[in-house]
Amino acid sequence: MSVSVRKNRPAAAAGPAPRRRPAPGTLAAAAAAGAALLAPLLLPETQVSVYVLLLLAATVVVGLSMLMGYAGQVSLGQASFTMIGGYTAALTAVHGLPTWLGLLLAPVAAAACAALVGVPLLRLRGHQLAFATLAIQLILLSLVGRQEWTGGDIGLQGVPRLEVAGYEFASEISYAYLALGALGLVVLLTRNIVASRPGRGLRALATSEVAAASSGVPVAVYKQAVFSLSAGFAGLAGGVYAFYIGYVAPGSFPVLLSFEYVVMVVVGGAGTIWGALAGATAITLLLQLLNDVGTREGMPASAPAVLSYAVYGLLLVAVVLFLPKGLVPSAAAWWDRRRASKPMEG
């Protein structure tokens, strides 16, 4: 009996695997990160402060975008949590405790307060919740302005510079990178949360509360968690702000600031990180332009505020009419339509 041995033939040499091109989103993220890192070094010294305030606003708006885009809740008092974080950091520092501890406690205090007031507030919906959050900020502004331990209407002055591991944040550039680090942390947390299993529940919640509840999503728990998380982000921004400015007062966190945050979310696009960043950038730069115009010689003292309110109204009307989903979602939809309209290559 003969046995035939089958020899294994060498497989045909495969050509080099085609390299995958980076996704447009990855390229955009890399470009944005590089520009953000270089900005403090390239900007004039007088403009670095604007950059710091832009980063702090974006830190707040990322959380508010989650709240509005996923939980479907509108907060007109988000600046109240920024104020809680700012005062927590300032009070901790002026009483001799380590400044880094004050920065750590700022988001914790804001999130804890949001968890406390969120129990009754989140039973409301729509404009009722929006007005309730606005009332919370008005109450806090009144209380803080009347307390001696908060400095009253004058506020807390002489807040020491932030010091971490022997390094003192004293220059504008150092605070620019501190604010950029805070924003990077917030963006990373938000991205991971949205991509996680609870994030899928949040996306279902954004589509329909009834459908999400019928699928087993704990709607009330998720709303409370997003509300507290967005407040914690605002508190972190408030803590950095307190050490950067070295002074906090009720006038540092006006009601108009809460409106600014909402306008940033609406203009950029609720429920998206890129929308929050784009909205914060656009509105902050626009406010800087309006402030320059309003403070010119011959303009009344109320010109900057009047111009801000007028532009907010016009922007909201224009966005609702022409870009109801915001700048970033509308631009993404346009890009998808443009790619789909191209003839497919053979």
Stockholm file with secondary structure:
# STOCKHOLM 1.0

chainA/1-346         MSVSVRKNRPAAAAGPAPRRRPAPGTLAAAAAAGAALLAPLLLPETQVSVYVLLLLAATVVVGLSMLMGYAGQVSLGQASFTMIGGYTAALTAVHGLPTWLGLLLAPVAAAACAALVGVPLLRLRGHQLAFATLAIQLILLSLVGRQEWTGGDIGLQGVPRLEVAGYEFASEISYAYLALGALGLVVLLTRNIVASRPGRGLRALATSEVAAASSGVPVAVYKQAVFSLSAGFAGLAGGVYAFYIGYVAPGSFPVLLSFEYVVMVVVGGAGTIWGALAGATAITLLLQLLNDVGTREGMPASAPAVLSYAVYGLLLVAVVLFLPKGLVPSAAAWWDRRRASKPMEG
#=GR chainA/1-346 SS CCCCCCCCCCCCCCCCCCCCCCCHHHHHHHHHHHHHHHHHHHSCHHHHHHHHHHHHHHHHHHHHHHHHHTSCCCCSCHHHHHHHHHHHHHHHHHTTSCHHHHHHHHHHHHHHHHHHHHHHHTTCCHHHHHHHHHHHHHHHHHHHHHCTTTTTTTCEECCCCCEETTEECCSHHHHHHHHHHHHHHHHHHHHHHHHSHHHHHHHHHHHCHHHHHHTTCCHHHHHHHHHHHHHHHHHHHHHHHHHHHSEECGGGSCHHHHHHHHHHHHHHCTTCHHHHHHHHHHHHHHHHHHHHHHTSTTCCTTHHHHHHHHHHHHHHHHHHHHCTTCHHHHHHHHHHHHHHHSCCCC
#=GC SS_cons         CCCCCCCCCCCCCCCCCCCCCCCHHHHHHHHHHHHHHHHHHHSCHHHHHHHHHHHHHHHHHHHHHHHHHTSCCCCSCHHHHHHHHHHHHHHHHHTTSCHHHHHHHHHHHHHHHHHHHHHHHTTCCHHHHHHHHHHHHHHHHHHHHHCTTTTTTTCEECCCCCEETTEECCSHHHHHHHHHHHHHHHHHHHHHHHHSHHHHHHHHHHHCHHHHHHTTCCHHHHHHHHHHHHHHHHHHHHHHHHHHHSEECGGGSCHHHHHHHHHHHHHHCTTCHHHHHHHHHHHHHHHHHHHHHHTSTTCCTTHHHHHHHHHHHHHHHHHHHHCTTCHHHHHHHHHHHHHHHSCCCC
//
